[in-house]
Amino acid sequence: MISEMELPIMKLSIKVKIIGCMCLVVLITMLASGTFAYCYFTRILRNQALNDDINKLNQTARQFTYLSEDIKKFAYSFLIDSDIQNFLGKTHYQDALDENRSVYYAMQRLRSYMPLNEYIHSMVLIGPNGKAYWNVSSQYDSEYFTQKLQENWYQEYKHKKTNNGFTLKYQITEQGKVIDIVGYGLPLKRLDEPERIKGELIINLRLDFFRNYLAIESKGNDGFVWLGEKNEVLYAKFVGNNQSYFKELVKTKVFNSSDTTSIQENKRGYLIINRTADNAWQFISFTSKTRLYKKIDYVFYLFLIFIFTSMAFAIAIFVPLIFNVTNPIVKLSDAMKKVSGGELDVNVRIQSGDELETLGNGFNQMVKDLQKYIRRSLDNEKAKKEIEFKLLISQINPHFIYNTLNTVIYYARRQGNQDIVKLMSSFIKILQDAVKVSEQGVMASLSQEIEIVEHYIVIQKYKHIDRFDLVWDVDEKLKSRLVPRTILQPLVENALNHGVLLKDEKGLIQVSVKQMGTDMEITIVDNGVGMDQTIINQLLSDSDGFKSTDSVHSIGIPNIRERIKFLYGNSYKMNIESLQGAGTKITIVIPLNEKEL
């Protein structure tokens, strides 16, 4: 049975199906090749985009390297300055005026250099006596900065293996304003005593200057972090919902590595890490996969254009070819529709020179043969009607016979001969059943079949007086069920004529009808002469077997077998068991008909 989902597909024409299949094949091919090419070129472009980000980050790191080199050169320039050398040479002053004069000249020298570099906030000079002098303080001798030197940033700097370098981040408060600072420290020595450290210079660098520069350079990134020593965050920028995620990565310190530049991929994007070897700074940029792939989205659209253009080109080429192939098929289909509608005067001309032309010629020949067959069928139907009419006329004879027998019964009653009345009544019933076979169909109730057998037995008992007995064992519930008409009487007749009557002693015929699950089991058992296996095989085979010669119906066991096989197919069973000299048992199993009469 065709499902409802299949019907719309089957209603499509063959042209549409072929074009659809062709489009599907082209689409799948293009999608497969396009997907492969897209993945291949996407990988190349992704790597190119990552390389651009790496180059950009390296350029930023190099710029900071140049700045750090300038800061170092600027710091080292103070080593040869005469005012600074004089300041370093005095460990003891004559008086406060002498100290102030020495400090003043040194501070003035520091101030004179400051305008040259806008990223310098201030400078601190630590003298041989350990005092800190800050060039921002009006008195220079800064108790404030002396205390600052006790903080962690300076202590960490003092414990470094190198004698110079950048410090950790710290803050300076100036006129109530807090300023973020990173310092650069340089030990100071006198030129005549290069082996001894006399003091120290600390350059306070404005972090805002560097942060503003990084804010401009990191515009194309979803995140950017500048880390100092010990992963101290000097600058951080986050875009969108990446802030908490990026902060967590910084906390876990995943950036520790010996490589100068490295890439780390995670579920959200790509981290590019640059490590500057001489100042231990790290620059980390983060580009989300969303932003990265936006840069190469145009490749996807190019492939879409390529796929649809290729499909249009393929359709433009293949559709005319498909029409040339399918037009003969459409002609055949139209001709078949006409034939199915009853129009037989159809001829198809197909000149393709291939199998379709052979099909067309075969169809034309088939139509001609069909026309001949229909004419022959009409002639046969006409002859059949004539035979049926003759059979109808022939049915007058049985009716005439049992009408005549009714007259015999009438006169027998008048004379008081009840045996003749009983005998003729049973004979009439059997004749009437013969007429019903053709008038009322092939099925009858079990009770009707039992009644016919009873009438048959009445006749046979007058013929064979005290030669046999018939015993019934019938389930009352089954008497209203339908069974094949004329199924019991021939079997009882067979048991009587070919079994019981061939023996000298009195015989017994037992008829049993029972329900076995969803089946009806009919059993006829006699104690007659029996039969050998050859005859049993013959009766159960396709041969006619034995038939009664004096029965009104003249129906044999093979006839019964063929009828129930026709009615029930393979759902029936028929079995014959016999022992010569002891009798025969015939068993028939048929499906239990649910209909009743």
C-alpha positions as CSV (number, residue, x, y, z in Angstrom):
1,M,0.0,0.0,0.0
2,I,1.4,3.4,-1.0
3,S,1.8,5.8,1.8
4,E,0.5,9.3,1.7
5,M,4.0,10.7,1.7
6,E,4.9,8.9,-1.5
7,L,1.9,10.1,-3.5
8,P,3.1,13.7,-4.2
9,I,6.5,12.3,-5.4
10,M,4.8,9.8,-7.7
11,K,2.6,12.5,-9.2
12,L,5.6,14.4,-10.5
13,S,6.5,14.0,-14.2
14,I,9.6,12.2,-15.2
15,K,11.0,15.5,-16.5
16,V,10.7,17.1,-13.2
17,K,12.1,14.0,-11.4
18,I,15.2,13.8,-13.7
19,I,15.8,17.6,-13.5
20,G,15.3,17.4,-9.8
21,C,17.8,14.5,-9.4
22,M,20.3,16.3,-11.7
23,C,20.0,19.5,-9.6
24,L,20.4,17.4,-6.4
25,V,23.5,15.7,-7.7
26,V,25.0,19.0,-8.9
27,L,24.1,20.7,-5.6
28,I,25.6,17.9,-3.6
29,T,28.7,17.8,-5.7
30,M,29.1,21.6,-5.5
31,L,28.4,21.6,-1.8
32,A,31.0,18.9,-1.2
33,S,33.7,20.5,-3.4
34,G,32.7,24.0,-2.1
35,T,32.8,22.9,1.5
36,F,36.3,21.4,1.0
37,A,37.5,24.5,-0.9
38,Y,35.9,26.8,1.7
39,C,37.5,24.9,4.6
40,Y,40.9,24.9,2.8
41,F,40.9,28.6,1.9
42,T,39.3,29.6,5.2
43,R,42.2,27.9,7.0
44,I,44.7,29.8,4.8
45,L,42.9,33.1,5.3
46,R,42.6,32.4,9.0
47,N,46.3,31.8,9.3
48,Q,46.9,35.0,7.3
49,A,44.7,37.0,9.6
50,L,46.5,35.5,12.6
51,N,49.8,36.4,11.1
52,D,48.6,39.9,10.6
53,D,47.6,40.1,14.3
54,I,51.0,38.6,15.2
55,N,52.9,41.2,13.1
56,K,50.8,44.0,14.6
57,L,51.5,42.8,18.1
58,N,55.2,42.4,17.4
59,Q,55.3,45.9,16.0
60,T,53.7,47.2,19.2
61,A,56.2,45.3,21.3
62,R,59.1,46.6,19.2
63,Q,57.9,50.1,19.7
64,F,58.0,49.5,23.4
65,T,61.4,48.1,23.1
66,Y,62.6,51.2,21.3
67,L,61.0,53.3,24.1
68,S,62.8,51.2,26.8
69,E,66.1,51.6,24.9
70,D,65.5,55.4,24.8
71,I,64.8,55.4,28.6
72,K,68.0,53.4,29.3
73,K,70.0,55.8,27.1
74,F,68.4,58.8,28.8
75,A,69.2,57.3,32.2
76,Y,72.8,56.5,31.3
77,S,73.4,60.0,30.0
78,F,73.3,61.2,33.6
79,L,76.4,59.1,34.5
80,I,78.7,61.6,32.8
81,D,76.9,64.8,33.8
82,S,79.3,67.0,36.0
83,D,76.6,68.1,38.3
84,I,75.5,64.6,39.0
85,Q,79.1,63.5,39.4
86,N,79.7,66.3,41.9
87,F,76.5,65.3,43.8
88,L,77.7,61.7,44.0
89,G,81.2,62.8,45.2
90,K,79.9,64.4,48.4
91,T,79.2,62.1,51.3
92,H,79.5,64.9,53.8
93,Y,78.5,68.5,53.5
94,Q,80.0,71.5,55.3
95,D,76.6,72.8,56.2
96,A,73.0,72.8,55.1
97,L,73.7,75.5,52.5
98,D,76.4,73.3,50.9
99,E,74.0,70.4,50.8
100,N,71.2,72.4,49.3
101,R,73.5,73.9,46.7
102,S,74.7,70.5,45.6
103,V,71.2,69.0,45.5
104,Y,69.8,72.1,43.7
105,Y,72.3,71.8,40.8
106,A,71.6,68.1,40.5
107,M,67.8,68.6,40.6
108,Q,68.1,71.5,38.1
109,R,70.0,69.2,35.8
110,L,67.3,66.5,36.1
111,R,64.6,69.1,35.4
112,S,66.3,70.4,32.3
113,Y,66.1,66.9,30.7
114,M,62.4,66.3,31.5
115,P,60.8,68.3,28.7
116,L,62.6,66.1,26.2
117,N,60.4,63.1,27.1
118,E,56.7,63.6,27.7
119,Y,56.3,60.1,29.2
120,I,58.6,61.1,32.2
121,H,56.6,62.3,35.2
122,S,59.5,63.0,37.5
123,M,62.9,61.7,38.7
124,V,64.3,60.7,42.1
125,L,67.9,60.9,43.0
126,I,69.2,58.8,45.9
127,G,72.5,60.2,47.2
128,P,75.4,58.5,48.9
129,N,73.9,59.3,52.3
130,G,70.8,57.3,51.4
131,K,68.4,60.3,51.2
132,A,65.9,60.5,48.4
133,Y,65.6,63.7,46.5
134,W,62.5,64.2,44.3
135,N,62.6,66.9,41.6
136,V,58.9,67.6,42.1
137,S,59.2,68.5,45.8
138,S,60.0,72.2,46.4
139,Q,62.5,71.2,49.1
140,Y,63.8,68.3,47.0
141,D,64.6,66.4,50.2
142,S,61.4,64.4,50.1
143,E,60.3,62.5,53.1
144,Y,57.3,61.4,50.9
145,F,59.5,59.5,48.4
146,T,61.8,58.2,51.1
147,Q,58.8,56.4,52.5
148,K,57.8,55.3,49.0
149,L,61.0,53.4,48.8
150,Q,59.9,51.2,51.6
151,E,57.0,49.8,49.4
152,N,57.0,46.4,47.7
153,W,57.7,47.8,44.2
154,Y,61.1,49.1,45.2
155,Q,62.0,46.2,47.5
156,E,61.3,43.8,44.6
157,Y,63.5,45.9,42.4
158,K,66.3,45.9,44.9
159,H,66.2,42.1,45.0
160,K,66.6,41.7,41.2
161,K,69.7,40.1,39.9
162,T,70.4,43.0,37.5
163,N,71.4,46.4,38.9
164,N,69.1,48.3,36.5
165,G,65.7,47.8,35.0
166,F,62.0,48.5,35.3
167,T,60.1,48.2,38.5
168,L,56.7,47.0,39.4
169,K,53.7,49.4,39.1
170,Y,53.3,51.9,41.9
171,Q,51.3,55.1,42.5
172,I,52.3,58.7,43.2
173,T,50.0,61.3,44.8
174,E,50.5,64.8,43.5
175,Q,48.2,67.6,44.5
176,G,45.5,65.2,45.5
177,K,45.7,63.3,42.2
178,V,46.8,59.7,42.1
179,I,49.1,58.8,39.2
180,D,50.0,55.3,38.0
181,I,53.8,55.0,37.6
182,V,56.3,52.4,36.5
183,G,59.8,53.2,37.4
184,Y,63.2,52.7,35.7
185,G,66.1,52.4,38.1
186,L,69.8,52.9,37.4
187,P,72.7,52.6,39.9
188,L,75.0,55.7,39.8
189,K,78.8,55.5,40.0
190,R,81.5,58.1,39.9
191,L,83.7,58.0,36.9
192,D,86.8,57.8,39.1
193,E,85.4,55.0,41.2
194,P,83.5,52.7,38.7
195,E,83.6,49.8,41.1
196,R,81.5,51.5,43.8
197,I,77.8,52.4,43.6
198,K,77.4,55.9,45.0
199,G,73.7,56.5,44.4
200,E,70.7,55.6,42.4
201,L,68.5,57.3,39.8
202,I,64.8,56.4,39.5
203,I,62.9,57.7,36.6
204,N,59.1,57.8,37.2
205,L,57.3,57.0,33.9
206,R,53.7,57.9,33.3
207,L,51.7,54.7,32.6
208,D,48.9,56.8,31.0
209,F,51.2,57.7,28.1
210,F,51.9,54.0,27.3
211,R,48.2,53.1,27.9
212,N,47.0,55.7,25.5
213,Y,49.4,54.4,22.9
214,L,48.2,50.8,23.4
215,A,44.5,51.9,23.3
216,I,45.1,53.1,19.7
217,E,47.2,50.1,18.7
218,S,44.7,47.6,20.0
219,K,41.5,48.8,18.3
220,G,41.3,45.7,16.1
221,N,41.4,43.3,19.1
222,D,38.7,42.0,21.4
223,G,41.1,42.1,24.3
224,F,44.6,43.4,25.0
225,V,46.8,43.1,28.1
226,W,50.2,44.5,29.0
227,L,51.8,42.6,31.7
228,G,54.8,43.6,33.7
229,E,57.0,41.3,35.8
230,K,55.2,38.6,37.7
231,N,52.2,39.0,35.4
232,E,51.3,42.4,36.9
233,V,48.6,44.0,34.8
234,L,49.8,47.4,33.5
235,Y,47.1,47.8,30.9
236,A,44.0,45.8,30.1
237,K,41.2,46.3,27.5
238,F,38.2,44.0,27.0
239,V,35.4,44.0,24.5
240,G,31.9,42.7,25.0
241,N,31.4,39.6,27.2
242,N,35.0,38.6,26.9
243,Q,36.0,40.6,29.9
244,S,35.5,38.0,32.7
245,Y,36.8,35.2,30.5
246,F,40.0,37.1,29.6
247,K,40.5,38.2,33.2
248,E,40.3,34.5,34.3
249,L,43.0,33.6,31.8
250,V,45.3,36.3,33.2
251,K,44.7,35.0,36.7
252,T,45.6,31.5,35.8
253,K,48.9,32.8,34.3
254,V,48.7,30.7,31.2
255,F,51.2,33.1,29.5
256,N,54.4,31.8,31.1
257,S,56.5,30.4,28.3
258,S,60.0,30.7,27.0
259,D,58.9,31.5,23.5
260,T,59.2,35.2,22.3
261,T,55.9,34.9,20.4
262,S,53.3,32.2,20.7
263,I,49.6,31.5,19.9
264,Q,47.1,29.8,22.1
265,E,43.8,28.7,20.8
266,N,40.8,28.2,23.1
267,K,37.1,27.8,22.7
268,R,36.4,31.5,22.2
269,G,39.3,32.7,20.1
270,Y,43.1,33.1,19.8
271,L,45.6,34.5,22.3
272,I,48.8,36.0,20.8
273,I,51.6,36.4,23.4
274,N,54.8,38.5,22.8
275,R,57.5,38.4,25.5
276,T,60.2,41.0,25.5
277,A,63.3,39.3,26.8
278,D,65.2,42.3,28.3
279,N,62.4,43.9,30.3
280,A,60.2,40.9,31.0
281,W,57.1,42.6,29.7
282,Q,54.4,40.6,28.0
283,F,51.9,41.9,25.4
284,I,48.8,39.7,24.9
285,S,46.2,40.3,22.3
286,F,42.9,38.4,22.1
287,T,40.9,38.0,18.9
288,S,37.6,36.2,19.1
289,K,36.7,33.6,16.5
290,T,33.7,35.7,15.7
291,R,35.8,38.8,14.8
292,L,38.4,36.7,13.0
293,Y,35.9,34.9,10.8
294,K,34.1,38.2,10.0
295,K,37.3,39.1,8.2
296,I,37.0,36.1,5.9
297,D,33.2,36.0,5.6
298,Y,33.5,37.2,2.0
299,V,34.9,33.8,1.1
300,F,31.7,32.1,2.1
301,Y,29.6,34.4,-0.1
302,L,32.0,33.9,-3.0
303,F,31.5,30.2,-2.7
304,L,27.7,30.6,-2.5
305,I,27.8,32.7,-5.7
306,F,30.0,30.0,-7.3
307,I,27.7,27.2,-6.3
308,F,24.5,28.9,-7.6
309,T,26.2,30.1,-10.8
310,S,27.5,26.5,-11.5
311,M,24.0,25.1,-10.9
312,A,22.4,27.6,-13.3
313,F,25.1,26.8,-15.9
314,A,24.5,23.0,-15.4
315,I,20.7,23.4,-15.7
316,A,21.1,25.5,-18.8
317,I,23.1,22.7,-20.4
318,F,21.3,19.6,-19.2
319,V,17.7,20.7,-19.4
320,P,17.5,20.6,-23.2
321,L,19.3,17.3,-23.2
322,I,16.8,15.9,-20.6
323,F,13.9,17.2,-22.7
324,N,15.2,15.3,-25.8
325,V,15.3,12.1,-23.8
326,T,12.0,12.5,-21.9
327,N,9.8,13.7,-24.8
328,P,9.4,10.1,-26.2
329,I,8.6,8.9,-22.7
330,V,5.9,11.6,-22.3
331,K,4.4,10.6,-25.6
332,L,4.2,7.0,-24.4
333,S,2.7,8.1,-21.1
334,D,0.0,10.1,-22.9
335,A,-0.8,7.2,-25.2
336,M,-1.1,4.9,-22.2
337,K,-3.5,7.3,-20.5
338,K,-5.7,7.3,-23.6
339,V,-5.7,3.5,-23.8
340,S,-6.5,3.2,-20.1
341,G,-9.4,5.6,-20.7
342,G,-10.8,3.2,-23.4
343,E,-9.4,4.9,-26.5
344,L,-7.7,2.1,-28.4
345,D,-7.2,3.9,-31.7
346,V,-3.8,5.1,-30.6
347,N,-0.5,5.0,-32.5
348,V,2.8,6.4,-31.2
349,R,5.6,7.6,-33.5
350,I,9.0,7.6,-31.8
351,Q,12.1,8.0,-34.0
352,S,14.9,8.2,-31.5
353,G,16.9,5.2,-32.8
354,D,17.3,3.7,-29.3
355,E,15.5,1.6,-26.7
356,L,12.7,4.2,-26.5
357,E,11.8,3.6,-30.2
358,T,11.7,-0.1,-29.4
359,L,9.3,0.6,-26.5
360,G,7.1,2.7,-28.8
361,N,6.9,-0.1,-31.4
362,G,6.2,-2.6,-28.7
363,F,3.4,-0.4,-27.3
364,N,1.8,-0.1,-30.8
365,Q,1.9,-3.9,-31.2
366,M,0.4,-4.3,-27.7
367,V,-2.5,-2.0,-28.6
368,K,-3.2,-4.0,-31.7
369,D,-3.1,-7.3,-29.8
370,L,-5.3,-5.8,-27.1
371,Q,-7.9,-4.8,-29.8
372,K,-7.8,-8.4,-31.1
373,Y,-8.2,-9.8,-27.6
374,I,-11.2,-7.5,-26.8
375,R,-12.9,-8.6,-30.0
376,R,-12.3,-12.2,-29.1
377,S,-13.5,-11.6,-25.5
378,L,-16.7,-10.0,-26.8
379,D,-17.3,-13.1,-29.0
380,N,-16.6,-15.4,-26.1
381,E,-19.0,-13.4,-23.9
382,K,-21.7,-13.7,-26.5
383,A,-21.2,-17.5,-26.6
384,K,-21.2,-17.7,-22.8
385,K,-24.5,-15.8,-22.6
386,E,-26.0,-18.4,-25.1
387,I,-24.7,-21.3,-22.9
388,E,-26.1,-19.7,-19.7
389,F,-29.5,-19.3,-21.4
390,K,-29.4,-23.0,-22.4
391,L,-28.5,-23.9,-18.8
392,L,-31.4,-21.9,-17.5
393,I,-33.7,-23.8,-19.8
394,S,-32.2,-27.1,-18.6
395,Q,-33.2,-26.2,-14.9
396,I,-36.8,-26.7,-15.9
397,N,-36.1,-30.5,-15.9
398,P,-35.4,-30.9,-12.1
399,H,-38.3,-28.7,-11.3
400,F,-40.5,-30.8,-13.5
401,I,-39.2,-34.0,-11.8
402,Y,-39.9,-33.0,-8.2
403,N,-43.3,-31.5,-9.2
404,T,-44.1,-34.9,-10.6
405,L,-42.8,-36.6,-7.5
406,N,-45.1,-34.4,-5.4
407,T,-48.0,-35.9,-7.3
408,V,-46.8,-39.4,-6.5
409,I,-46.6,-38.4,-2.8
410,Y,-50.2,-37.1,-2.9
411,Y,-51.5,-40.4,-4.3
412,A,-49.3,-42.4,-1.8
413,R,-50.8,-40.6,1.1
414,R,-54.3,-41.2,-0.2
415,Q,-53.5,-44.9,-0.2
416,G,-51.8,-44.7,3.2
417,N,-48.3,-45.8,2.0
418,Q,-46.1,-43.7,4.4
419,D,-42.8,-45.3,3.3
420,I,-43.3,-44.1,-0.3
421,V,-44.2,-40.6,1.1
422,K,-41.0,-40.5,3.3
423,L,-38.8,-41.8,0.5
424,M,-40.1,-39.3,-2.1
425,S,-39.9,-36.4,0.3
426,S,-36.2,-37.1,1.0
427,F,-35.6,-37.5,-2.8
428,I,-37.3,-34.1,-3.5
429,K,-35.2,-32.4,-0.9
430,I,-32.0,-33.6,-2.5
431,L,-33.2,-32.5,-5.9
432,Q,-34.1,-29.1,-4.6
433,D,-30.6,-28.8,-3.1
434,A,-29.1,-29.6,-6.5
435,V,-31.0,-26.7,-7.9
436,K,-29.8,-24.4,-5.1
437,V,-26.2,-25.1,-6.0
438,S,-26.6,-22.9,-9.0
439,E,-29.2,-20.5,-7.6
440,Q,-28.0,-19.6,-4.1
441,G,-24.2,-19.7,-4.3
442,V,-21.4,-22.0,-3.0
443,M,-21.9,-21.6,0.8
444,A,-24.6,-23.1,3.1
445,S,-25.1,-23.4,6.8
446,L,-23.8,-26.6,8.6
447,S,-27.4,-27.4,9.6
448,Q,-28.5,-27.3,6.0
449,E,-25.7,-29.7,5.1
450,I,-26.7,-32.0,7.9
451,E,-30.3,-32.0,6.7
452,I,-29.3,-33.0,3.1
453,V,-27.2,-35.9,4.6
454,E,-30.2,-37.0,6.7
455,H,-32.4,-37.1,3.6
456,Y,-29.7,-39.0,1.7
457,I,-29.5,-41.6,4.6
458,V,-33.3,-42.0,4.5
459,I,-33.1,-43.1,0.9
460,Q,-30.1,-45.4,1.4
461,K,-31.7,-47.1,4.4
462,Y,-34.7,-48.1,2.2
463,K,-32.2,-49.4,-0.3
464,H,-29.8,-51.1,2.2
465,I,-32.0,-52.2,5.0
466,D,-30.3,-52.7,8.3
467,R,-26.8,-52.6,6.7
468,F,-25.4,-49.5,8.5
469,D,-25.9,-46.8,11.1
470,L,-25.0,-43.1,11.0
471,V,-23.9,-41.4,14.3
472,W,-23.6,-37.6,14.6
473,D,-21.3,-35.7,17.0
474,V,-21.8,-32.0,16.1
475,D,-21.2,-28.9,18.3
476,E,-24.5,-27.1,18.5
477,K,-22.7,-23.7,18.3
478,L,-21.4,-24.5,14.8
479,K,-24.7,-25.4,13.1
480,S,-25.3,-21.8,12.1
481,R,-21.8,-21.4,10.6
482,L,-21.2,-21.3,6.9
483,V,-19.5,-24.2,5.1
484,P,-19.0,-25.1,1.4
485,R,-22.2,-26.3,0.0
486,T,-22.5,-30.1,-0.6
487,I,-19.4,-31.0,1.5
488,L,-20.8,-33.6,3.9
489,Q,-23.1,-35.7,1.6
490,P,-20.3,-36.8,-0.8
491,L,-18.0,-37.8,2.1
492,V,-20.8,-39.8,3.7
493,E,-21.6,-41.3,0.4
494,N,-18.0,-42.3,-0.2
495,A,-17.8,-43.9,3.3
496,L,-21.0,-45.9,2.5
497,N,-20.4,-47.1,-1.0
498,H,-16.6,-47.6,-0.9
499,G,-16.3,-48.7,2.7
500,V,-19.2,-50.0,4.7
501,L,-21.3,-51.7,2.0
502,L,-18.3,-53.7,0.7
503,K,-18.3,-55.7,4.0
504,D,-20.7,-58.4,5.0
505,E,-21.3,-57.3,8.6
506,K,-23.3,-54.2,9.6
507,G,-21.3,-51.0,9.2
508,L,-21.0,-47.7,11.2
509,I,-20.4,-44.2,9.9
510,Q,-19.5,-41.5,12.5
511,V,-19.6,-37.8,11.5
512,S,-18.0,-35.3,14.0
513,V,-17.9,-31.5,13.6
514,K,-15.9,-29.6,16.3
515,Q,-14.3,-26.2,16.8
516,M,-10.5,-26.3,17.1
517,G,-9.4,-22.8,18.0
518,T,-10.2,-20.6,15.0
519,D,-10.9,-23.6,12.8
520,M,-13.7,-26.1,12.2
521,E,-12.7,-29.7,12.1
522,I,-14.9,-32.2,10.1
523,T,-14.3,-35.9,10.6
524,I,-16.0,-38.8,8.8
525,V,-15.0,-42.3,10.2
526,D,-16.2,-45.6,8.9
527,N,-15.4,-49.2,9.7
528,G,-15.5,-50.4,6.1
529,V,-12.9,-52.2,4.0
530,G,-10.4,-49.3,4.0
531,M,-8.0,-48.5,1.2
532,D,-4.3,-48.8,0.4
533,Q,-1.9,-45.8,0.5
534,T,-1.7,-45.6,-3.3
535,I,-5.4,-44.8,-3.5
536,I,-5.1,-42.3,-0.7
537,N,-2.3,-40.5,-2.6
538,Q,-4.4,-40.5,-5.7
539,L,-7.3,-38.9,-3.9
540,L,-5.1,-36.2,-2.3
541,S,-3.3,-35.5,-5.6
542,D,-4.6,-33.5,-8.6
543,S,-6.2,-36.6,-10.2
544,D,-10.0,-37.1,-10.0
545,G,-9.8,-40.1,-7.7
546,F,-13.0,-42.1,-7.2
547,K,-16.5,-40.7,-7.8
548,S,-19.8,-42.2,-6.9
549,T,-21.7,-43.5,-9.8
550,D,-25.2,-43.7,-8.3
551,S,-25.2,-40.3,-6.4
552,V,-27.4,-37.6,-7.5
553,H,-24.6,-35.1,-7.1
554,S,-21.8,-37.4,-8.4
555,I,-19.2,-35.4,-6.5
556,G,-15.9,-37.1,-5.5
557,I,-13.3,-36.4,-2.8
558,P,-10.9,-34.7,-5.3
559,N,-13.8,-32.4,-6.2
560,I,-14.3,-31.4,-2.6
561,R,-10.6,-30.9,-2.1
562,E,-10.4,-28.6,-5.1
563,R,-13.4,-26.6,-4.0
564,I,-12.2,-25.9,-0.4
565,K,-8.7,-25.1,-1.8
566,F,-10.4,-22.6,-4.1
567,L,-12.4,-21.1,-1.2
568,Y,-9.7,-21.1,1.5
569,G,-6.4,-21.2,-0.3
570,N,-3.6,-22.6,1.9
571,S,-5.7,-22.2,5.0
572,Y,-7.4,-25.6,4.8
573,K,-6.1,-29.1,5.7
574,M,-7.3,-32.4,4.4
575,N,-6.1,-35.8,5.6
576,I,-7.0,-39.4,4.9
577,E,-6.1,-42.3,7.3
578,S,-7.0,-45.8,6.3
579,L,-6.2,-49.4,7.2
580,Q,-7.3,-52.2,4.9
581,G,-10.0,-54.2,6.5
582,A,-10.4,-51.8,9.4
583,G,-11.9,-48.6,7.9
584,T,-11.1,-45.1,6.9
585,K,-10.9,-41.7,8.6
586,I,-11.2,-38.4,6.6
587,T,-10.4,-35.1,8.3
588,I,-11.0,-31.7,6.9
589,V,-10.0,-28.5,8.7
590,I,-11.2,-25.2,7.4
591,P,-11.2,-21.6,8.9
592,L,-14.2,-20.9,11.0
593,N,-16.5,-18.6,9.1
594,E,-17.8,-15.9,11.4
595,K,-21.0,-15.4,9.3
596,E,-24.2,-17.1,10.2
597,L,-27.4,-18.0,8.4
